[in-house]
């Protein structure tokens, strides 16, 4: 008996269903975290001091997340005295289009007074390409100090360049890297996942 949509003789073949039975893409996670108590320091992220810092990574050729969409960013944060309010935003900057897309946010008032890994879910990410930047910053209206952790030994993941700078312009990517960063050789803890 012939089953329509199958190979001759009724046996299912890969040809019949193509990607219908293909394995889903494995998520790729990139982390650059310090080991607390070894190469780690505390850093204040406080928009009230007119030092609105932005932190992120530029994708170089062969970066492992190219061709995927950003799905999560993980930060290590605490809400120092519980009084901080507002949100931080996660962005993808598309270098080829000179376009910024906000893909996630986190309300810092939900942070603990002790350090915890905060997972920020991301949606509507553009497909990541070479020279794009994945970064986060304090959103407009955020108030009060939150702390994060930063590595004290500058070391970048393979095929990624760390970017950081202070700017009072919202929704623009960081522009400084390497020794031109004011906090060099420190770099903020950050993980990101793409699928």
Backbone bond lengths (Angstrom), bond angles and torsions (degrees), N, CA, C in turn:
res aa  C-N    CA-C-N  psi(-1)  N-CA   C-N-CA  omega(-1)  CA-C   N-CA-C  phi
1 X - - - 1.444 - - 1.529 108.76 -
2 X 1.325 116.24 136.48 1.468 121.79 179.81 1.524 108.70 -93.97
3 X 1.309 117.70 127.43 1.463 122.13 174.59 1.509 107.35 -100.01
4 X 1.301 116.87 121.47 1.456 120.53 -177.07 1.532 110.33 -60.89
5 X 1.328 113.57 138.72 1.461 119.24 -179.90 1.506 113.25 87.67
6 X 1.345 117.81 6.60 1.458 120.50 178.83 1.507 109.77 -120.96
7 X 1.319 115.02 169.53 1.456 119.91 176.23 1.521 109.97 -69.37
8 X 1.299 116.52 167.49 1.462 122.61 -178.99 1.527 110.23 -52.77
9 X 1.336 115.63 133.21 1.449 119.87 178.46 1.512 113.36 91.04
10 X 1.311 117.80 -2.56 1.461 120.23 174.37 1.504 115.10 90.01
11 X 1.327 119.93 -5.63 1.458 120.85 179.41 1.520 109.68 -75.64
12 X 1.303 116.36 135.98 1.460 120.33 178.49 1.520 109.56 -71.83
13 X 1.293 116.43 137.93 1.459 120.07 176.53 1.517 109.65 -127.04
14 X 1.329 115.58 160.63 1.458 120.88 177.58 1.526 110.70 -60.38
15 X 1.337 114.74 -33.36 1.457 120.33 -179.79 1.520 111.71 -61.26
16 X 1.343 116.81 -37.61 1.460 120.98 -176.95 1.522 112.42 -63.88
17 X 1.329 117.25 -40.28 1.455 120.00 -171.44 1.521 113.76 -114.40
18 X 1.308 117.67 -5.36 1.455 121.22 174.78 1.509 112.53 49.85
19 X 1.341 115.70 -120.44 1.464 120.35 -175.68 1.517 112.91 -78.15
20 X 1.320 117.64 -4.72 1.467 119.42 -178.93 1.517 111.20 -57.61
21 X 1.335 116.84 -34.11 1.452 120.37 -179.51 1.522 112.07 -108.30
22 X 1.337 117.89 13.12 1.454 119.33 -178.57 1.527 110.10 -73.59
23 X 1.308 115.58 154.27 1.457 122.27 -178.13 1.530 109.36 -71.80
24 X 1.335 118.61 133.70 1.469 119.76 178.34 1.521 110.82 -63.85
25 X 1.326 115.03 151.19 1.463 120.51 -178.92 1.527 110.24 -62.50
26 X 1.317 115.06 136.29 1.462 120.49 177.35 1.524 109.30 -77.97
27 X 1.332 117.98 136.04 1.463 118.79 175.97 1.532 110.89 -66.80
28 X 1.327 115.11 148.67 1.462 121.50 177.07 1.527 107.21 -114.16
29 X 1.329 116.99 127.68 1.466 121.51 180.00 1.526 109.13 -117.27
30 X 1.326 115.64 128.91 1.463 122.13 179.16 1.526 107.46 -117.44
31 X 1.327 116.78 124.88 1.468 121.22 -179.56 1.524 109.74 -127.45
32 X 1.315 114.76 147.35 1.461 120.46 172.61 1.520 107.49 -142.05
33 X 1.328 115.01 73.22 1.461 120.87 -174.99 1.518 111.16 -108.44
34 X 1.324 115.06 153.34 1.450 119.56 175.32 1.525 109.96 -88.37
35 X 1.305 114.96 162.13 1.461 120.69 174.46 1.520 107.37 -95.21
36 X 1.335 115.05 112.03 1.464 119.05 -174.17 1.523 110.73 -59.51
37 X 1.320 115.24 132.49 1.447 121.60 -177.65 1.522 113.31 91.10
38 X 1.366 116.85 -5.83 1.468 119.82 -179.01 1.525 110.38 -118.54
39 X 1.337 116.19 -66.95 1.474 119.99 -177.42 1.527 109.85 -126.88
40 X 1.337 115.00 43.99 1.462 120.88 -169.50 1.525 111.28 -127.25
41 X 1.332 115.45 146.88 1.453 121.02 175.81 1.521 108.30 -142.66
42 X 1.321 115.72 163.21 1.463 121.50 177.44 1.516 109.80 -92.74
43 X 1.325 116.29 142.38 1.463 120.64 176.67 1.521 108.79 -132.64
44 X 1.338 116.51 135.70 1.462 121.65 177.84 1.522 110.11 -84.70
45 X 1.315 116.52 133.82 1.470 122.18 175.84 1.520 106.19 -115.83
46 X 1.329 115.64 89.83 1.462 120.87 -169.51 1.528 110.47 -127.75
47 X 1.338 118.16 106.74 1.464 119.86 -179.55 1.528 113.39 -70.43
48 X 1.343 117.38 -16.03 1.467 120.36 -177.58 1.524 112.22 -73.09
49 X 1.324 118.10 -13.87 1.464 120.52 -177.81 1.527 111.78 -93.02
50 X 1.339 117.25 10.36 1.470 123.23 -178.04 1.522 111.13 62.17
51 X 1.337 114.86 28.23 1.461 120.93 178.97 1.521 107.50 -124.54
52 X 1.320 115.99 64.91 1.465 122.06 -174.90 1.530 110.05 -77.35
53 X 1.309 115.70 93.20 1.460 119.07 -175.78 1.524 111.67 -84.78
54 X 1.341 114.19 151.98 1.463 123.24 175.60 1.523 106.48 -124.79
55 X 1.331 116.78 144.20 1.463 120.90 -174.70 1.519 109.65 -136.96
56 X 1.334 117.74 136.89 1.447 118.00 177.98 1.517 114.33 -178.65
57 X 1.339 114.07 -169.96 1.461 121.72 -177.14 1.517 111.42 -133.00
58 X 1.329 114.77 137.84 1.454 121.82 172.54 1.527 108.22 -94.16
59 X 1.345 115.86 139.21 1.447 121.87 -179.37 1.532 109.59 -87.73
60 X 1.315 116.28 120.15 1.451 121.21 176.42 1.533 109.63 -92.09
61 X 1.332 116.21 172.80 1.464 120.06 177.20 1.530 109.06 -54.83
62 X 1.315 116.94 135.97 1.469 124.55 -179.99 1.527 113.54 72.81
63 X 1.336 118.97 14.43 1.471 120.51 172.93 1.528 108.58 -59.72
64 X 1.319 116.36 138.98 1.467 121.23 -171.04 1.523 114.51 -66.66
65 X 1.335 118.88 -16.95 1.472 120.46 -178.49 1.529 113.01 -97.27
66 X 1.335 118.09 -1.43 1.463 120.42 179.35 1.528 109.98 -60.61
67 X 1.338 115.96 135.89 1.462 121.51 -178.39 1.509 113.69 87.12
68 X 1.334 117.31 -0.22 1.463 122.12 -179.89 1.526 109.72 -115.28
69 X 1.325 116.61 175.16 1.465 122.75 177.55 1.526 109.26 -112.69
70 X 1.327 116.94 139.60 1.466 121.55 178.37 1.526 109.57 -68.34
71 X 1.342 116.62 127.96 1.470 120.76 -178.47 1.522 113.50 -117.55
72 X 1.336 118.03 -20.78 1.465 119.77 -178.06 1.522 110.71 -160.59
73 X 1.333 115.44 143.89 1.464 122.19 170.01 1.519 107.26 -125.56
74 X 1.327 117.05 134.98 1.456 121.94 180.00 1.529 109.00 -116.04
75 X 1.335 115.36 126.44 1.462 122.67 178.29 1.522 108.90 -121.81
76 X 1.317 116.30 152.45 1.474 120.28 175.58 1.522 107.01 -104.28
77 X 1.342 116.14 111.63 1.465 121.24 -171.23 1.520 111.66 -133.38
78 X 1.333 115.09 157.84 1.461 120.87 162.12 1.520 109.05 -142.02
79 X 1.306 115.63 152.02 1.462 123.66 177.18 1.522 104.84 -98.95
80 X 1.309 116.08 95.44 1.462 123.74 -162.46 1.531 113.56 -43.82
81 X 1.322 117.43 -58.39 1.469 119.57 -179.38 1.516 111.90 -117.14
82 X 1.321 116.56 13.75 1.467 120.92 177.32 1.508 114.46 80.43
83 X 1.343 117.95 3.77 1.464 119.68 -174.24 1.535 113.55 -99.78
84 X 1.322 117.55 -5.70 1.467 119.69 -177.81 1.524 110.86 -71.72
85 X 1.332 115.62 142.18 1.462 121.23 -178.25 1.526 110.15 -134.21
86 X 1.331 115.14 169.28 1.455 121.17 177.83 1.517 111.90 92.97
87 X 1.319 115.81 -171.59 1.458 120.37 -174.51 1.521 112.08 -124.67
88 X 1.330 113.99 157.24 1.453 121.28 165.22 1.522 106.67 -107.14
89 X 1.331 116.24 146.67 1.456 120.80 -177.73 1.515 111.49 -114.69
90 X 1.337 115.17 147.45 1.464 122.52 175.40 1.525 107.87 -108.85
91 X 1.323 116.64 135.23 1.460 121.77 -174.56 1.521 111.33 -131.04
92 X 1.335 115.10 153.61 1.459 122.42 165.35 1.524 106.30 -117.81
93 X 1.332 115.39 122.22 1.454 120.64 176.67 1.524 108.17 -99.37
94 X 1.334 115.80 117.38 1.459 122.95 179.10 1.525 108.05 -87.63
95 X 1.322 116.54 103.90 1.466 120.66 -174.87 1.524 112.37 -65.12
96 X 1.341 117.39 -36.66 1.465 119.67 -176.11 1.527 111.97 -69.10
97 X 1.342 116.45 -28.59 1.465 121.01 -179.74 1.531 112.53 -104.16
98 X 1.343 117.06 -3.26 1.462 122.18 -174.23 1.530 109.46 49.98
99 X 1.336 114.87 51.73 1.463 120.95 -173.02 1.523 109.79 -132.85
100 X 1.321 115.88 138.92 1.455 123.29 -179.51 1.518 109.69 -109.61
101 X 1.327 118.03 132.29 1.458 121.90 176.66 1.521 109.12 -123.15
102 X 1.324 116.69 122.34 1.463 120.19 174.56 1.522 107.66 -81.49
103 X 1.331 116.48 121.90 1.464 120.68 -173.65 1.520 113.30 -114.64
104 X 1.342 118.20 -6.34 1.459 119.98 -179.90 1.508 111.59 -169.25
105 X 1.333 116.41 160.26 1.464 120.87 175.38 1.520 109.20 -150.97
106 X 1.328 114.55 160.71 1.463 120.90 -179.33 1.517 109.11 -141.65
107 X 1.319 116.04 130.43 1.465 122.66 178.03 1.524 108.67 -82.74
108 X 1.327 117.22 110.56 1.464 121.28 -173.51 1.522 112.87 -68.60
109 X 1.327 117.65 -17.22 1.471 118.59 178.57 1.525 111.09 -65.04
110 X 1.343 116.92 -16.06 1.458 121.10 177.25 1.517 113.47 -85.11
111 X 1.334 117.87 -2.43 1.464 120.72 -178.99 1.517 111.10 -76.57
112 X 1.315 115.41 150.56 1.458 121.61 177.65 1.527 110.19 -79.99
113 X 1.332 115.60 163.90 1.459 119.61 175.21 1.526 110.68 -77.62
114 X 1.332 117.56 -13.49 1.462 121.35 172.84 1.527 108.31 -106.44
115 X 1.305 116.95 159.39 1.461 120.72 -176.14 1.520 111.75 -64.91
116 X 1.328 115.14 140.51 1.465 121.63 174.88 1.521 108.50 -150.74
117 X 1.312 116.22 151.78 1.462 120.60 173.97 1.519 108.75 -77.63
118 X 1.310 116.45 123.05 1.461 122.82 -178.96 1.523 108.22 -104.70
119 X 1.329 115.90 118.89 1.464 121.20 179.59 1.523 109.26 -96.91
120 X 1.317 116.42 118.07 1.461 122.59 -179.04 1.523 108.28 -104.26
121 X 1.333 115.85 113.00 1.462 120.10 179.96 1.529 109.75 -73.95
122 X 1.323 116.00 139.67 1.464 121.85 -177.42 1.529 109.75 -118.92
123 X 1.321 115.71 143.57 1.464 120.65 178.63 1.530 109.17 -141.33
124 X 1.328 115.11 161.28 1.473 122.66 178.33 1.525 112.61 59.78
125 X 1.335 116.13 31.37 1.458 119.84 177.80 1.521 109.91 -72.98
126 X 1.339 116.86 138.19 1.459 118.06 170.17 1.527 109.34 -67.90
127 X 1.318 117.34 160.99 1.460 121.14 174.46 1.524 108.19 -65.36
128 X 1.324 115.88 128.18 1.460 121.01 -174.13 1.524 110.96 -74.80
129 X 1.333 115.28 137.60 1.458 122.30 -177.32 1.523 109.77 -130.75
130 X 1.323 115.71 164.72 1.457 121.23 175.54 1.527 110.20 -55.55
131 X 1.307 117.11 138.35 1.468 126.90 179.60 1.525 113.93 80.37
132 X 1.347 119.03 -4.55 1.468 120.21 173.45 1.522 109.43 -67.46
133 X 1.341 115.86 158.03 1.460 121.42 174.72 1.520 109.99 -120.13
134 X 1.328 115.76 136.32 1.464 123.11 170.62 1.526 105.40 -106.46
135 X 1.343 117.77 121.79 1.465 118.48 -176.91 1.526 111.50 -150.51
136 X 1.335 114.92 167.95 1.464 120.46 175.63 1.523 109.25 -137.01
137 X 1.347 114.54 156.97 1.464 121.06 179.60 1.530 109.52 -156.02
138 X 1.330 115.66 168.60 1.469 120.72 171.57 1.525 108.91 -70.99
139 X 1.330 116.36 132.59 1.459 119.81 176.08 1.524 110.93 -78.48
140 X 1.317 115.84 162.66 1.463 122.04 174.94 1.525 109.80 -56.64
141 X 1.323 116.23 134.75 1.465 120.67 178.51 1.517 114.69 90.76
142 X 1.349 117.52 -6.38 1.467 117.48 178.73 1.517 109.93 -74.02
143 X 1.351 116.03 142.04 1.456 120.75 -176.06 1.521 110.38 -137.57
144 X 1.322 116.06 147.98 1.462 121.46 175.48 1.517 112.35 92.17
145 X 1.329 114.19 162.46 1.458 120.57 -175.25 1.522 112.06 -90.85
146 X 1.332 115.95 132.35 1.452 121.26 163.89 1.520 106.65 -117.97
147 X 1.314 116.53 150.89 1.457 120.82 177.61 1.514 110.24 -107.08
148 X 1.320 115.06 151.40 1.445 121.42 171.85 1.518 108.04 -133.58
149 X 1.322 115.88 -179.93 1.455 121.58 177.17 1.525 109.25 -110.43
150 X 1.327 115.68 148.07 1.457 120.52 177.52 1.520 109.92 -137.54
151 X 1.338 114.55 143.81 1.457 118.29 175.35 1.518 109.23 -76.54
152 X 1.307 115.11 146.77 1.463 120.25 -178.80 1.525 112.16 -102.37
153 X 1.339 116.25 -0.64 1.474 120.29 176.17 1.526 107.54 -119.50
154 X 1.308 116.60 105.18 1.464 123.32 -173.24 1.526 110.71 -61.15
155 X 1.315 116.31 116.38 1.459 121.29 179.96 1.521 108.17 -153.73
156 X 1.329 117.06 121.23 1.461 121.34 -175.20 1.526 110.89 -99.33
157 X 1.343 117.29 145.45 1.469 119.76 173.11 1.539 109.61 -61.04
158 X 1.309 116.99 150.64 1.468 121.46 -179.49 1.528 110.55 -59.36
159 X 1.321 116.35 129.83 1.473 125.16 178.17 1.532 113.93 73.34
160 X 1.337 116.88 21.33 1.462 122.15 175.14 1.525 108.84 -134.50
161 X 1.343 116.25 143.93 1.458 121.45 175.57 1.521 108.97 -118.33
162 X 1.340 116.03 129.24 1.467 121.53 -179.44 1.524 110.03 -77.65
163 X 1.350 115.36 135.67 1.461 122.27 177.65 1.525 109.42 -126.61
164 X 1.342 115.37 144.09 1.469 120.42 177.62 1.521 108.33 -160.95
165 X 1.311 117.26 141.61 1.461 120.22 167.39 1.520 110.20 -168.43
166 X 1.312 115.48 171.46 1.453 121.87 177.31 1.518 108.74 -100.74
167 X 1.335 115.60 137.13 1.467 120.11 178.49 1.509 108.53 -159.13
168 X 1.314 116.81 141.17 1.465 120.64 176.18 1.529 111.62 -94.50
169 X 1.323 117.24 11.30 1.461 121.57 175.38 1.522 108.44 -96.51
170 X 1.325 116.66 121.33 1.458 120.74 -177.96 1.524 110.99 -79.41
171 X 1.346 115.55 147.84 1.446 120.87 173.50 1.511 114.98 69.82
172 X 1.329 116.80 28.45 1.465 120.89 174.12 1.524 108.00 -123.36
173 X 1.328 117.92 144.12 1.466 119.64 -174.64 1.522 112.63 -73.65
174 X 1.342 116.86 157.32 1.462 119.76 174.10 1.521 110.69 -66.27
175 X 1.325 116.50 153.49 1.472 120.26 -172.80 1.521 114.66 -122.86
176 X 1.318 118.81 -12.37 1.470 120.57 -176.08 1.520 110.87 -100.28
177 X 1.324 115.39 147.33 1.460 120.15 178.60 1.528 110.15 -145.43
178 X 1.323 115.32 163.12 1.462 120.49 176.98 1.514 112.82 57.68
179 X 1.317 116.08 -141.27 1.461 121.75 -175.30 1.520 112.88 -67.47
180 X 1.337 118.17 -10.64 1.468 120.19 178.16 1.531 112.24 -80.99
181 X 1.326 117.87 -7.62 1.465 121.59 175.11 1.523 108.87 -76.04
182 X 1.328 116.51 133.31 1.474 119.17 -175.16 1.523 112.61 -63.14
183 X 1.336 117.21 -28.50 1.469 120.16 -178.78 1.530 112.97 -93.41
184 X 1.358 117.45 5.46 1.473 120.95 -178.93 1.522 109.98 -53.36
185 X 1.340 121.56 136.60 1.461 127.78 10.55 1.524 114.67 -93.04
186 X 1.332 118.31 19.48 1.458 119.88 179.81 1.536 110.92 -80.29
187 X 1.328 116.25 149.92 1.456 120.99 176.09 1.534 109.11 -147.73
188 X 1.339 115.10 137.25 1.465 120.45 -171.86 1.523 112.77 -69.44
189 X 1.348 115.85 142.57 1.466 121.31 173.83 1.523 109.75 -61.09
190 X 1.332 116.92 135.78 1.462 120.22 179.26 1.519 109.03 -165.54
191 X 1.331 115.64 135.82 1.464 121.99 171.44 1.525 107.32 -124.39
192 X 1.326 116.74 148.35 1.459 119.35 172.37 1.519 109.17 -142.62
193 X 1.341 114.08 147.32 1.462 121.82 -177.16 1.508 109.18 -123.74
194 X 1.340 116.40 137.97 1.457 121.59 177.82 1.518 109.00 -133.99
195 X 1.339 114.71 148.53 1.467 120.66 -179.49 1.509 109.88 -131.77
